[in-house]
Amino acid sequence: MINLRRFYENHFDTKNIGDDRLRKFTADHIQRLISNDTEGKYEALKAAVTTAYDDYFGAITTEDVSLSE
């Protein structure tokens, strides 16, 4: 039987998943939400995921630009 605590773990919080892999996964997830949402059921989810994506990876991009300058 599956331990119920596994449902509440953050499976993306590991050293094996870097920012680039997470970015690709999230971008793919957003594109799949957009392409499979023909009835508009996932508008709130798309908005939340897109906002989190922009905030997280926007901050990383800003940090990278600052370090390179």
mmCIF file of the N, C-alpha and C atoms, coordinates in Angstrom:
data_MODEL
# 
_entry.id   MODEL 
# 
loop_
_atom_site.group_PDB 
_atom_site.id 
_atom_site.type_symbol 
_atom_site.label_atom_id 
_atom_site.label_alt_id 
_atom_site.label_comp_id 
_atom_site.label_asym_id 
_atom_site.label_entity_id 
_atom_site.label_seq_id 
_atom_site.pdbx_PDB_ins_code 
_atom_site.Cartn_x 
_atom_site.Cartn_y 
_atom_site.Cartn_z 
_atom_site.occupancy 
_atom_site.B_iso_or_equiv 
_atom_site.pdbx_formal_charge 
_atom_site.auth_seq_id 
_atom_site.auth_comp_id 
_atom_site.auth_asym_id 
_atom_site.auth_atom_id 
_atom_site.pdbx_PDB_model_num 
ATOM 1   N N  . MET A 1 1  ? 0.830   -1.172 0.000   1.00 0.00 ? 1  MET A N  1 
ATOM 2   C CA . MET A 1 1  ? 0.000   0.000  0.000   1.00 0.00 ? 1  MET A CA 1 
ATOM 3   C C  . MET A 1 1  ? 0.886   1.251  0.000   1.00 0.00 ? 1  MET A C  1 
ATOM 4   N N  . ILE A 1 2  ? 0.435   2.289  -0.671  1.00 0.00 ? 2  ILE A N  1 
ATOM 5   C CA . ILE A 1 2  ? 1.196   3.533  -0.765  1.00 0.00 ? 2  ILE A CA 1 
ATOM 6   C C  . ILE A 1 2  ? 1.071   4.302  0.550   1.00 0.00 ? 2  ILE A C  1 
ATOM 7   N N  . ASN A 1 3  ? 2.204   4.786  1.022   1.00 0.00 ? 3  ASN A N  1 
ATOM 8   C CA . ASN A 1 3  ? 2.208   5.630  2.214   1.00 0.00 ? 3  ASN A CA 1 
ATOM 9   C C  . ASN A 1 3  ? 1.584   6.976  1.842   1.00 0.00 ? 3  ASN A C  1 
ATOM 10  N N  . LEU A 1 4  ? 0.569   7.407  2.563   1.00 0.00 ? 4  LEU A N  1 
ATOM 11  C CA . LEU A 1 4  ? -0.145  8.639  2.221   1.00 0.00 ? 4  LEU A CA 1 
ATOM 12  C C  . LEU A 1 4  ? 0.725   9.884  2.344   1.00 0.00 ? 4  LEU A C  1 
ATOM 13  N N  . ARG A 1 5  ? 1.792   9.818  3.079   1.00 0.00 ? 5  ARG A N  1 
ATOM 14  C CA . ARG A 1 5  ? 2.695   10.978 3.199   1.00 0.00 ? 5  ARG A CA 1 
ATOM 15  C C  . ARG A 1 5  ? 3.371   11.309 1.863   1.00 0.00 ? 5  ARG A C  1 
ATOM 16  N N  . ARG A 1 6  ? 3.475   10.329 0.985   1.00 0.00 ? 6  ARG A N  1 
ATOM 17  C CA . ARG A 1 6  ? 4.091   10.558 -0.334  1.00 0.00 ? 6  ARG A CA 1 
ATOM 18  C C  . ARG A 1 6  ? 3.316   11.581 -1.154  1.00 0.00 ? 6  ARG A C  1 
ATOM 19  N N  . PHE A 1 7  ? 2.004   11.696 -0.913  1.00 0.00 ? 7  PHE A N  1 
ATOM 20  C CA . PHE A 1 7  ? 1.189   12.651 -1.661  1.00 0.00 ? 7  PHE A CA 1 
ATOM 21  C C  . PHE A 1 7  ? 1.496   14.095 -1.279  1.00 0.00 ? 7  PHE A C  1 
ATOM 22  N N  . TYR A 1 8  ? 2.067   14.304 -0.106  1.00 0.00 ? 8  TYR A N  1 
ATOM 23  C CA . TYR A 1 8  ? 2.320   15.656 0.382   1.00 0.00 ? 8  TYR A CA 1 
ATOM 24  C C  . TYR A 1 8  ? 3.787   16.055 0.276   1.00 0.00 ? 8  TYR A C  1 
ATOM 25  N N  . GLU A 1 9  ? 4.605   15.211 -0.287  1.00 0.00 ? 9  GLU A N  1 
ATOM 26  C CA . GLU A 1 9  ? 6.014   15.530 -0.487  1.00 0.00 ? 9  GLU A CA 1 
ATOM 27  C C  . GLU A 1 9  ? 6.194   16.379 -1.738  1.00 0.00 ? 9  GLU A C  1 
ATOM 28  N N  . ASN A 1 10 ? 7.214   17.183 -1.736  1.00 0.00 ? 10 ASN A N  1 
ATOM 29  C CA . ASN A 1 10 ? 7.580   17.944 -2.932  1.00 0.00 ? 10 ASN A CA 1 
ATOM 30  C C  . ASN A 1 10 ? 8.561   17.086 -3.723  1.00 0.00 ? 10 ASN A C  1 
ATOM 31  N N  . HIS A 1 11 ? 8.081   16.450 -4.759  1.00 0.00 ? 11 HIS A N  1 
ATOM 32  C CA . HIS A 1 11 ? 8.907   15.524 -5.530  1.00 0.00 ? 11 HIS A CA 1 
ATOM 33  C C  . HIS A 1 11 ? 9.909   16.245 -6.432  1.00 0.00 ? 11 HIS A C  1 
ATOM 34  N N  . PHE A 1 12 ? 9.773   17.542 -6.558  1.00 0.00 ? 12 PHE A N  1 
ATOM 35  C CA . PHE A 1 12 ? 10.699  18.307 -7.391  1.00 0.00 ? 12 PHE A CA 1 
ATOM 36  C C  . PHE A 1 12 ? 11.839  18.905 -6.575  1.00 0.00 ? 12 PHE A C  1 
ATOM 37  N N  . ASP A 1 13 ? 11.833  18.714 -5.264  1.00 0.00 ? 13 ASP A N  1 
ATOM 38  C CA . ASP A 1 13 ? 12.866  19.258 -4.391  1.00 0.00 ? 13 ASP A CA 1 
ATOM 39  C C  . ASP A 1 13 ? 13.980  18.226 -4.221  1.00 0.00 ? 13 ASP A C  1 
ATOM 40  N N  . THR A 1 14 ? 14.762  18.082 -5.250  1.00 0.00 ? 14 THR A N  1 
ATOM 41  C CA . THR A 1 14 ? 15.864  17.131 -5.233  1.00 0.00 ? 14 THR A CA 1 
ATOM 42  C C  . THR A 1 14 ? 17.027  17.707 -6.031  1.00 0.00 ? 14 THR A C  1 
ATOM 43  N N  . LYS A 1 15 ? 18.220  17.256 -5.714  1.00 0.00 ? 15 LYS A N  1 
ATOM 44  C CA . LYS A 1 15 ? 19.395  17.761 -6.430  1.00 0.00 ? 15 LYS A CA 1 
ATOM 45  C C  . LYS A 1 15 ? 19.483  17.211 -7.850  1.00 0.00 ? 15 LYS A C  1 
ATOM 46  N N  . ASN A 1 16 ? 18.705  16.164 -8.154  1.00 0.00 ? 16 ASN A N  1 
ATOM 47  C CA . ASN A 1 16 ? 18.736  15.556 -9.481  1.00 0.00 ? 16 ASN A CA 1 
ATOM 48  C C  . ASN A 1 16 ? 17.951  16.346 -10.519 1.00 0.00 ? 16 ASN A C  1 
ATOM 49  N N  . ILE A 1 17 ? 17.110  17.259 -10.074 1.00 0.00 ? 17 ILE A N  1 
ATOM 50  C CA . ILE A 1 17 ? 16.321  18.069 -10.999 1.00 0.00 ? 17 ILE A CA 1 
ATOM 51  C C  . ILE A 1 17 ? 16.831  19.504 -10.917 1.00 0.00 ? 17 ILE A C  1 
ATOM 52  N N  . GLY A 1 18 ? 17.514  19.942 -11.957 1.00 0.00 ? 18 GLY A N  1 
ATOM 53  C CA . GLY A 1 18 ? 18.044  21.287 -11.989 1.00 0.00 ? 18 GLY A CA 1 
ATOM 54  C C  . GLY A 1 18 ? 17.027  22.272 -12.544 1.00 0.00 ? 18 GLY A C  1 
ATOM 55  N N  . ASP A 1 19 ? 17.407  23.540 -12.530 1.00 0.00 ? 19 ASP A N  1 
ATOM 56  C CA . ASP A 1 19 ? 16.499  24.589 -13.011 1.00 0.00 ? 19 ASP A CA 1 
ATOM 57  C C  . ASP A 1 19 ? 16.151  24.427 -14.491 1.00 0.00 ? 19 ASP A C  1 
ATOM 58  N N  . ASP A 1 20 ? 17.113  23.992 -15.289 1.00 0.00 ? 20 ASP A N  1 
ATOM 59  C CA . ASP A 1 20 ? 16.836  23.831 -16.722 1.00 0.00 ? 20 ASP A CA 1 
ATOM 60  C C  . ASP A 1 20 ? 15.813  22.724 -16.981 1.00 0.00 ? 20 ASP A C  1 
ATOM 61  N N  . ARG A 1 21 ? 15.944  21.616 -16.276 1.00 0.00 ? 21 ARG A N  1 
ATOM 62  C CA . ARG A 1 21 ? 14.976  20.524 -16.437 1.00 0.00 ? 21 ARG A CA 1 
ATOM 63  C C  . ARG A 1 21 ? 13.598  20.927 -15.952 1.00 0.00 ? 21 ARG A C  1 
ATOM 64  N N  . LEU A 1 22 ? 13.561  21.657 -14.830 1.00 0.00 ? 22 LEU A N  1 
ATOM 65  C CA . LEU A 1 22 ? 12.288  22.113 -14.291 1.00 0.00 ? 22 LEU A CA 1 
ATOM 66  C C  . LEU A 1 22 ? 11.638  23.118 -15.231 1.00 0.00 ? 22 LEU A C  1 
ATOM 67  N N  . ARG A 1 23 ? 12.449  23.975 -15.844 1.00 0.00 ? 23 ARG A N  1 
ATOM 68  C CA . ARG A 1 23 ? 11.917  24.948 -16.805 1.00 0.00 ? 23 ARG A CA 1 
ATOM 69  C C  . ARG A 1 23 ? 11.303  24.246 -18.015 1.00 0.00 ? 23 ARG A C  1 
ATOM 70  N N  . LYS A 1 24 ? 11.993  23.245 -18.548 1.00 0.00 ? 24 LYS A N  1 
ATOM 71  C CA . LYS A 1 24 ? 11.467  22.504 -19.699 1.00 0.00 ? 24 LYS A CA 1 
ATOM 72  C C  . LYS A 1 24 ? 10.176  21.773 -19.345 1.00 0.00 ? 24 LYS A C  1 
ATOM 73  N N  . PHE A 1 25 ? 10.159  21.143 -18.173 1.00 0.00 ? 25 PHE A N  1 
ATOM 74  C CA . PHE A 1 25 ? 8.968   20.423 -17.737 1.00 0.00 ? 25 PHE A CA 1 
ATOM 75  C C  . PHE A 1 25 ? 7.788   21.374 -17.587 1.00 0.00 ? 25 PHE A C  1 
ATOM 76  N N  . THR A 1 26 ? 8.020   22.516 -16.963 1.00 0.00 ? 26 THR A N  1 
ATOM 77  C CA . THR A 1 26 ? 6.940   23.470 -16.721 1.00 0.00 ? 26 THR A CA 1 
ATOM 78  C C  . THR A 1 26 ? 6.445   24.086 -18.018 1.00 0.00 ? 26 THR A C  1 
ATOM 79  N N  . ALA A 1 27 ? 7.350   24.428 -18.918 1.00 0.00 ? 27 ALA A N  1 
ATOM 80  C CA . ALA A 1 27 ? 6.940   24.987 -20.208 1.00 0.00 ? 27 ALA A CA 1 
ATOM 81  C C  . ALA A 1 27 ? 6.113   23.967 -20.991 1.00 0.00 ? 27 ALA A C  1 
ATOM 82  N N  . ASP A 1 28 ? 6.514   22.707 -20.949 1.00 0.00 ? 28 ASP A N  1 
ATOM 83  C CA . ASP A 1 28 ? 5.757   21.654 -21.610 1.00 0.00 ? 28 ASP A CA 1 
ATOM 84  C C  . ASP A 1 28 ? 4.379   21.491 -20.963 1.00 0.00 ? 28 ASP A C  1 
ATOM 85  N N  . HIS A 1 29 ? 4.339   21.562 -19.654 1.00 0.00 ? 29 HIS A N  1 
ATOM 86  C CA . HIS A 1 29 ? 3.066   21.449 -18.928 1.00 0.00 ? 29 HIS A CA 1 
ATOM 87  C C  . HIS A 1 29 ? 2.108   22.578 -19.315 1.00 0.00 ? 29 HIS A C  1 
ATOM 88  N N  . ILE A 1 30 ? 2.625   23.792 -19.394 1.00 0.00 ? 30 ILE A N  1 
ATOM 89  C CA . ILE A 1 30 ? 1.786   24.937 -19.765 1.00 0.00 ? 30 ILE A CA 1 
ATOM 90  C C  . ILE A 1 30 ? 1.269   24.771 -21.191 1.00 0.00 ? 30 ILE A C  1 
ATOM 91  N N  . GLN A 1 31 ? 2.123   24.348 -22.108 1.00 0.00 ? 31 GLN A N  1 
ATOM 92  C CA . GLN A 1 31 ? 1.692   24.153 -23.489 1.00 0.00 ? 31 GLN A CA 1 
ATOM 93  C C  . GLN A 1 31 ? 0.624   23.063 -23.605 1.00 0.00 ? 31 GLN A C  1 
ATOM 94  N N  . ARG A 1 32 ? 0.766   22.006 -22.825 1.00 0.00 ? 32 ARG A N  1 
ATOM 95  C CA . ARG A 1 32 ? -0.236  20.934 -22.854 1.00 0.00 ? 32 ARG A CA 1 
ATOM 96  C C  . ARG A 1 32 ? -1.559  21.399 -22.251 1.00 0.00 ? 32 ARG A C  1 
ATOM 97  N N  . LEU A 1 33 ? -1.487  22.221 -21.207 1.00 0.00 ? 33 LEU A N  1 
ATOM 98  C CA . LEU A 1 33 ? -2.721  22.789 -20.649 1.00 0.00 ? 33 LEU A CA 1 
ATOM 99  C C  . LEU A 1 33 ? -3.440  23.642 -21.691 1.00 0.00 ? 33 LEU A C  1 
ATOM 100 N N  . ILE A 1 34 ? -2.679  24.460 -22.396 1.00 0.00 ? 34 ILE A N  1 
ATOM 101 C CA . ILE A 1 34 ? -3.274  25.343 -23.403 1.00 0.00 ? 34 ILE A CA 1 
ATOM 102 C C  . ILE A 1 34 ? -3.887  24.527 -24.535 1.00 0.00 ? 34 ILE A C  1 
ATOM 103 N N  . SER A 1 35 ? -3.162  23.526 -25.033 1.00 0.00 ? 35 SER A N  1 
ATOM 104 C CA . SER A 1 35 ? -3.658  22.778 -26.186 1.00 0.00 ? 35 SER A CA 1 
ATOM 105 C C  . SER A 1 35 ? -4.825  21.846 -25.843 1.00 0.00 ? 35 SER A C  1 
ATOM 106 N N  . ASN A 1 36 ? -4.918  21.408 -24.599 1.00 0.00 ? 36 ASN A N  1 
ATOM 107 C CA . ASN A 1 36 ? -5.982  20.480 -24.223 1.00 0.00 ? 36 ASN A CA 1 
ATOM 108 C C  . ASN A 1 36 ? -7.169  21.146 -23.539 1.00 0.00 ? 36 ASN A C  1 
ATOM 109 N N  . ASP A 1 37 ? -7.162  22.456 -23.456 1.00 0.00 ? 37 ASP A N  1 
ATOM 110 C CA . ASP A 1 37 ? -8.244  23.167 -22.776 1.00 0.00 ? 37 ASP A CA 1 
ATOM 111 C C  . ASP A 1 37 ? -9.201  23.761 -23.804 1.00 0.00 ? 37 ASP A C  1 
ATOM 112 N N  . THR A 1 38 ? -9.949  22.905 -24.461 1.00 0.00 ? 38 THR A N  1 
ATOM 113 C CA . THR A 1 38 ? -10.870 23.382 -25.493 1.00 0.00 ? 38 THR A CA 1 
ATOM 114 C C  . THR A 1 38 ? -12.139 23.973 -24.896 1.00 0.00 ? 38 THR A C  1 
ATOM 115 N N  . GLU A 1 39 ? -12.502 23.567 -23.687 1.00 0.00 ? 39 GLU A N  1 
ATOM 116 C CA . GLU A 1 39 ? -13.732 24.046 -23.068 1.00 0.00 ? 39 GLU A CA 1 
ATOM 117 C C  . GLU A 1 39 ? -13.504 25.143 -22.040 1.00 0.00 ? 39 GLU A C  1 
ATOM 118 N N  . GLY A 1 40 ? -12.267 25.516 -21.783 1.00 0.00 ? 40 GLY A N  1 
ATOM 119 C CA . GLY A 1 40 ? -11.970 26.578 -20.824 1.00 0.00 ? 40 GLY A CA 1 
ATOM 120 C C  . GLY A 1 40 ? -12.037 26.149 -19.369 1.00 0.00 ? 40 GLY A C  1 
ATOM 121 N N  . LYS A 1 41 ? -11.907 24.862 -19.108 1.00 0.00 ? 41 LYS A N  1 
ATOM 122 C CA . LYS A 1 41 ? -11.981 24.345 -17.741 1.00 0.00 ? 41 LYS A CA 1 
ATOM 123 C C  . LYS A 1 41 ? -10.754 24.716 -16.904 1.00 0.00 ? 41 LYS A C  1 
ATOM 124 N N  . TYR A 1 42 ? -9.632  24.893 -17.565 1.00 0.00 ? 42 TYR A N  1 
ATOM 125 C CA . TYR A 1 42 ? -8.374  25.045 -16.849 1.00 0.00 ? 42 TYR A CA 1 
ATOM 126 C C  . TYR A 1 42 ? -7.844  26.475 -16.850 1.00 0.00 ? 42 TYR A C  1 
ATOM 127 N N  . GLU A 1 43 ? -8.690  27.453 -17.037 1.00 0.00 ? 43 GLU A N  1 
ATOM 128 C CA . GLU A 1 43 ? -8.235  28.842 -17.101 1.00 0.00 ? 43 GLU A CA 1 
ATOM 129 C C  . GLU A 1 43 ? -7.539  29.275 -15.816 1.00 0.00 ? 43 GLU A C  1 
ATOM 130 N N  . ALA A 1 44 ? -8.123  28.954 -14.668 1.00 0.00 ? 44 ALA A N  1 
ATOM 131 C CA . ALA A 1 44 ? -7.531  29.345 -13.387 1.00 0.00 ? 44 ALA A CA 1 
ATOM 132 C C  . ALA A 1 44 ? -6.199  28.631 -13.170 1.00 0.00 ? 44 ALA A C  1 
ATOM 133 N N  . LEU A 1 45 ? -6.143  27.362 -13.517 1.00 0.00 ? 45 LEU A N  1 
ATOM 134 C CA . LEU A 1 45 ? -4.903  26.598 -13.368 1.00 0.00 ? 45 LEU A CA 1 
ATOM 135 C C  . LEU A 1 45 ? -3.819  27.134 -14.297 1.00 0.00 ? 45 LEU A C  1 
ATOM 136 N N  . LYS A 1 46 ? -4.186  27.432 -15.537 1.00 0.00 ? 46 LYS A N  1 
ATOM 137 C CA . LYS A 1 46 ? -3.213  27.989 -16.488 1.00 0.00 ? 46 LYS A CA 1 
ATOM 138 C C  . LYS A 1 46 ? -2.672  29.321 -15.985 1.00 0.00 ? 46 LYS A C  1 
ATOM 139 N N  . ALA A 1 47 ? -3.545  30.165 -15.457 1.00 0.00 ? 47 ALA A N  1 
ATOM 140 C CA . ALA A 1 47 ? -3.111  31.471 -14.955 1.00 0.00 ? 47 ALA A CA 1 
ATOM 141 C C  . ALA A 1 47 ? -2.165  31.306 -13.770 1.00 0.00 ? 47 ALA A C  1 
ATOM 142 N N  . ALA A 1 48 ? -2.492  30.402 -12.853 1.00 0.00 ? 48 ALA A N  1 
ATOM 143 C CA . ALA A 1 48 ? -1.652  30.188 -11.671 1.00 0.00 ? 48 ALA A CA 1 
ATOM 144 C C  . ALA A 1 48 ? -0.285  29.623 -12.049 1.00 0.00 ? 48 ALA A C  1 
ATOM 145 N N  . VAL A 1 49 ? -0.269  28.633 -12.932 1.00 0.00 ? 49 VAL A N  1 
ATOM 146 C CA . VAL A 1 49 ? 0.997   28.007 -13.331 1.00 0.00 ? 49 VAL A CA 1 
ATOM 147 C C  . VAL A 1 49 ? 1.848   28.989 -14.118 1.00 0.00 ? 49 VAL A C  1 
ATOM 148 N N  . THR A 1 50 ? 1.229   29.743 -15.008 1.00 0.00 ? 50 THR A N  1 
ATOM 149 C CA . THR A 1 50 ? 1.978   30.715 -15.809 1.00 0.00 ? 50 THR A CA 1 
ATOM 150 C C  . THR A 1 50 ? 2.565   31.816 -14.928 1.00 0.00 ? 50 THR A C  1 
ATOM 151 N N  . THR A 1 51 ? 1.808   32.283 -13.959 1.00 0.00 ? 51 THR A N  1 
ATOM 152 C CA . THR A 1 51 ? 2.304   33.308 -13.037 1.00 0.00 ? 51 THR A CA 1 
ATOM 153 C C  . THR A 1 51 ? 3.480   32.780 -12.221 1.00 0.00 ? 51 THR A C  1 
ATOM 154 N N  . ALA A 1 52 ? 3.355   31.567 -11.694 1.00 0.00 ? 52 ALA A N  1 
ATOM 155 C CA . ALA A 1 52 ? 4.450   30.973 -10.924 1.00 0.00 ? 52 ALA A CA 1 
ATOM 156 C C  . ALA A 1 52 ? 5.685   30.769 -11.799 1.00 0.00 ? 52 ALA A C  1 
ATOM 157 N N  . TYR A 1 53 ? 5.470   30.324 -13.026 1.00 0.00 ? 53 TYR A N  1 
ATOM 158 C CA . TYR A 1 53 ? 6.580   30.122 -13.974 1.00 0.00 ? 53 TYR A CA 1 
ATOM 159 C C  . TYR A 1 53 ? 7.292   31.444 -14.252 1.00 0.00 ? 53 TYR A C  1 
ATOM 160 N N  . ASP A 1 54 ? 6.522   32.480 -14.558 1.00 0.00 ? 54 ASP A N  1 
ATOM 161 C CA . ASP A 1 54 ? 7.113   33.787 -14.862 1.00 0.00 ? 54 ASP A CA 1 
ATOM 162 C C  . ASP A 1 54 ? 7.853   34.359 -13.658 1.00 0.00 ? 54 ASP A C  1 
ATOM 163 N N  . ASP A 1 55 ? 7.279   34.213 -12.480 1.00 0.00 ? 55 ASP A N  1 
ATOM 164 C CA . ASP A 1 55 ? 7.931   34.740 -11.272 1.00 0.00 ? 55 ASP A CA 1 
ATOM 165 C C  . ASP A 1 55 ? 9.230   34.007 -10.967 1.00 0.00 ? 55 ASP A C  1 
ATOM 166 N N  . TYR A 1 56 ? 9.189   32.693 -10.999 1.00 0.00 ? 56 TYR A N  1 
ATOM 167 C CA . TYR A 1 56 ? 10.365  31.902 -10.641 1.00 0.00 ? 56 TYR A CA 1 
ATOM 168 C C  . TYR A 1 56 ? 11.485  32.046 -11.667 1.00 0.00 ? 56 TYR A C  1 
ATOM 169 N N  . PHE A 1 57 ? 11.164  31.807 -12.922 1.00 0.00 ? 57 PHE A N  1 
ATOM 170 C CA . PHE A 1 57 ? 12.215  31.840 -13.930 1.00 0.00 ? 57 PHE A CA 1 
ATOM 171 C C  . PHE A 1 57 ? 12.579  33.264 -14.341 1.00 0.00 ? 57 PHE A C  1 
ATOM 172 N N  . GLY A 1 58 ? 11.688  34.210 -14.134 1.00 0.00 ? 58 GLY A N  1 
ATOM 173 C CA . GLY A 1 58 ? 12.034  35.614 -14.346 1.00 0.00 ? 58 GLY A CA 1 
ATOM 174 C C  . GLY A 1 58 ? 13.072  36.069 -13.342 1.00 0.00 ? 58 GLY A C  1 
ATOM 175 N N  . ALA A 1 59 ? 12.931  35.618 -12.089 1.00 0.00 ? 59 ALA A N  1 
ATOM 176 C CA . ALA A 1 59 ? 13.909  35.960 -11.060 1.00 0.00 ? 59 ALA A CA 1 
ATOM 177 C C  . ALA A 1 59 ? 15.265  35.330 -11.360 1.00 0.00 ? 59 ALA A C  1 
ATOM 178 N N  . ILE A 1 60 ? 15.265  34.111 -11.852 1.00 0.00 ? 60 ILE A N  1 
ATOM 179 C CA . ILE A 1 60 ? 16.526  33.447 -12.207 1.00 0.00 ? 60 ILE A CA 1 
ATOM 180 C C  . ILE A 1 60 ? 17.186  34.171 -13.370 1.00 0.00 ? 60 ILE A C  1 
ATOM 181 N N  . THR A 1 61 ? 16.403  34.563 -14.366 1.00 0.00 ? 61 THR A N  1 
ATOM 182 C CA . THR A 1 61 ? 16.956  35.277 -15.518 1.00 0.00 ? 61 THR A CA 1 
ATOM 183 C C  . THR A 1 61 ? 17.527  36.623 -15.085 1.00 0.00 ? 61 THR A C  1 
ATOM 184 N N  . THR A 1 62 ? 16.813  37.326 -14.218 1.00 0.00 ? 62 THR A N  1 
ATOM 185 C CA . THR A 1 62 ? 17.297  38.619 -13.718 1.00 0.00 ? 62 THR A CA 1 
ATOM 186 C C  . THR A 1 62 ? 18.599  38.439 -12.956 1.00 0.00 ? 62 THR A C  1 
ATOM 187 N N  . GLU A 1 63 ? 18.678  37.399 -12.138 1.00 0.00 ? 63 GLU A N  1 
ATOM 188 C CA . GLU A 1 63 ? 19.901  37.121 -11.390 1.00 0.00 ? 63 GLU A CA 1 
ATOM 189 C C  . GLU A 1 63 ? 21.052  36.789 -12.327 1.00 0.00 ? 63 GLU A C  1 
ATOM 190 N N  . ASP A 1 64 ? 20.804  35.994 -13.360 1.00 0.00 ? 64 ASP A N  1 
ATOM 191 C CA . ASP A 1 64 ? 21.831  35.641 -14.322 1.00 0.00 ? 64 ASP A CA 1 
ATOM 192 C C  . ASP A 1 64 ? 22.367  36.861 -15.064 1.00 0.00 ? 64 ASP A C  1 
ATOM 193 N N  . VAL A 1 65 ? 21.451  37.755 -15.446 1.00 0.00 ? 65 VAL A N  1 
ATOM 194 C CA . VAL A 1 65 ? 21.873  38.970 -16.142 1.00 0.00 ? 65 VAL A CA 1 
ATOM 195 C C  . VAL A 1 65 ? 22.713  39.850 -15.221 1.00 0.00 ? 65 VAL A C  1 
ATOM 196 N N  . SER A 1 66 ? 22.307  39.960 -13.971 1.00 0.00 ? 66 SER A N  1 
ATOM 197 C CA . SER A 1 66 ? 23.054  40.762 -13.013 1.00 0.00 ? 66 SER A CA 1 
ATOM 198 C C  . SER A 1 66 ? 24.460  40.201 -12.813 1.00 0.00 ? 66 SER A C  1 
ATOM 199 N N  . LEU A 1 67 ? 24.580  38.881 -12.709 1.00 0.00 ? 67 LEU A N  1 
ATOM 200 C CA . LEU A 1 67 ? 25.891  38.272 -12.526 1.00 0.00 ? 67 LEU A CA 1 
ATOM 201 C C  . LEU A 1 67 ? 26.764  38.430 -13.767 1.00 0.00 ? 67 LEU A C  1 
ATOM 202 N N  . SER A 1 68 ? 26.171  38.371 -14.938 1.00 0.00 ? 68 SER A N  1 
ATOM 203 C CA . SER A 1 68 ? 26.981  38.484 -16.148 1.00 0.00 ? 68 SER A CA 1 
ATOM 204 C C  . SER A 1 68 ? 27.455  39.908 -16.403 1.00 0.00 ? 68 SER A C  1 
ATOM 205 N N  . GLU A 1 69 ? 26.692  40.874 -15.904 1.00 0.00 ? 69 GLU A N  1 
ATOM 206 C CA . GLU A 1 69 ? 27.115  42.276 -16.087 1.00 0.00 ? 69 GLU A CA 1 
ATOM 207 C C  . GLU A 1 69 ? 28.221  42.594 -15.126 1.00 0.00 ? 69 GLU A C  1 
# 
